Amino acid sequence: MKGSNKECLNMLQKAFNNIKSVDGRVLPRWTKYRIYLRMNFVYNLIEEVGCSEESLKSIEKILNICRTKYIKERGRRAFFKELNGLLDDILKERMPFSRTWRQIRLSALFFLTTYLLAGAGNSLLFLEISYVRAVFAFITLALIGTVLFLTLRWTYSRDFIALSIILSILIFYSFGLAYISRNLVVIGLLFAALVLDVIAIALLMKNRAAFK
């Protein structure tokens, strides 16, 4: 038995409207924004693949807990944990049916690989100058890739498309330095990183309709 798509979407919208009306002393603006990203993720997913009876039950629970009185009684941390658990249940149950999110998750994997390769390339590039700079370059770029990977697996925003394009400038700049240095290993690593970066961004652009 399937849940009504319209009913599921309306309840999710009501739940978020309730969150928006919660006093800032109870839920800070940043917390509300994080909740919005996750709810919007679920909203777009249900629009694409439809709702199910299990998802409908989870959304009913979400609507029941997204109230000022409940948040005050449970506490901000306990509420956020419970809400994330319910949203995760919907994602795990519905995401296997979504071609769009399979491709977006693939782009997340490409981003992780991109920045690991870029980190390795930059560390080799800076190794001749300073060991500390080489380690710092690898850690910084690896962290960027990890953050993009984890973020795109569980939430999203159109800002990520613009951010990924801006960050690609770092790799392009590093490739230019590698080309000047004539280090073939570094050039190979950064060229591979650029190719994967372009593929990852192309996948995001292809599915940009999901980024509402």
N, C-alpha and C positions, 0 to 999 in steps of 0.2 A: 504494500500500500504506500502510495506517495503522498507527501504533504503538499499542500497548495503552494506553488511558487510565490504567488502574490501575497498570500497570508504570511509566509516566511519573511519575505522582503519587507512587508509593512511592519511586522513585529521588530525586525532588526532596526528599522528606521526609528520606530518609537523608542526602542531601548537607547539608541544613541542620542535622541532628542532629550531623553531623561538625563543622560550623562552630561549633556551640555548645560542643563539647567541646575546641576549640582553646584553648590557654593564653592568658590575657589579655595576656601580654607579646608574644605573636606577633600576635594580632588584638585590638585594643582593643574594649571593649563597644560604643562608638558605631559602629565599622566593622561589627560583627556585626549591629547593629540596621539599618543601611543595607542590608546583604545580605539580612536577613530581609524587609524591605519589598519589595525587588525580586523575591525568590524567591516571596513570597506573591502578588505581582502575577501572576507567571507561573503559579503553582499554580491560582489562581482562573480565569485565562484558559483553561487547559487543561480545567478542570472544565466550563467553559461550552461551548467549541467543539470539544473533543477534541484528541487528539494526532495527530501525523503522523510519518512515518518520519524526516523531516529533524529534527523537534523531538526525537524519541527519541535520535537520534545526538548532538545537542547536550547533552541531559540526561545521557547516558552520559559525555560529556567533563566535564561539571560535577561529576558524582559522583567521577570520577577525580582531579580537581584539588582538591576540597574535603577535603584531608587535611593534617594538621599537618606531616608530612615534606615534602610538595610545597610548601606555603606557605613553609616555612623555606628550602628550596632556591631557590625562585623570587624570594622577597622579597615583602613585603606589597603594594607598589605594583604590581609586575608581575602578581601573582596577581589583585588586584582588577580590573585592566584586562582581563585574560583572561576572568575570570568575567563582567564586564559585557558584554563582546563576545559571549559565548555566549548570555547572557540576551537581549541585543538581537536576536540572530539569531532566537530563538524568537518574540519579540514581533512583529518585522516579518513573520514568516511566518504567525503565527496571528491577529494582531489584526484584519486585514481581515474576518474571519469573525464578529467579536464586535459585536453590537448594543449591548451594555452599555457597552463601552469607547468606542464611537463617541459615545455620549451623554455619557459622562464627559469625553471630550476636548472635546466641544462646550461643556460646562460650564466647562472650563478657558479656552476662548476667551471665554466670557461674563464670567468673572472678570477676565481681562485688560482687556477693554473697560470693565467696571464701574469698575475702579480708575484707568484712564486718564481716564475721564469725571469721576470723583470728584476726581482730582488737578487736572484743569483747573478744575473748579468751585471747589475750595478755594483754588487759586492766585488766581483772580479775586476770591474773597471776602476774602483777606488782602492783596491788592494795595493796597487803600486804607490799610492799616495799615503794612505793611512789605514792600518788594520781596524782602528776604531770606527772610521767612516765607513769602511766596507761592511762591518757588522751592523752598524746603524742603518745603512741603506737597505740591507736585506730584511732586517726586523721591521722597518717602517713599511716597506712595500708588501711584505707578507701579511702584516696586520691589516692594511687596506684591503687586500684580497680576501682575507678571512671575514672582515666586517661586511663586505659586499656579498660574500657567499652566504653567510648566516642570515643577513637581512632579507635578501631576495628569496630565501627558502621559506620565510615565515611571515613576511609582510612586504609592503611595497608602497611606492609613491611615484608619481611622474617625475619628481625631483631626481630620482635615481638615474633616469635617462640622461638628463643634463649633467649630473654629477659624474657619470661614467665617461661622458665625452670630455669633460674638463680634465679628469684624471688621466685620460689617454695622452694628454699633452706631455705629462711627465715621462711616459714611456717613449714618446716620439723624440723628446729632447735628449733622453738618455741614448737613444739609437743614434742621434746625430753625433754625440760625443764619442760613441763607440766607433762610428764610421771614421771620424777624424783620427782616432787612436790606431786604426787598422788592426784591431784585435779581432780575429775571425771568430773565435769562440764566443766572445761577448756579442758581436754582431749577429751571430746565429741565434743566441738565446733571446736577444731583444727583438729580432725579426719575428721569431716564433711567437713571442709575447704580443707583438703588434697584430699579427694575423688572428690570433685567438681573441684579442680585444675587439677587433673589427667584427668578428663572427658573433661575439657576445652582445655587442651593441646592436647589430643587425637583428638578432633574435628579439631584443627588447623593442626595437622600432616596429618589427613585424607584428608584435602583439601589444602595441601601445594602446589599442582600444580598451584593453583591460585596465589600463592605468587611468581611472576616472577620478 
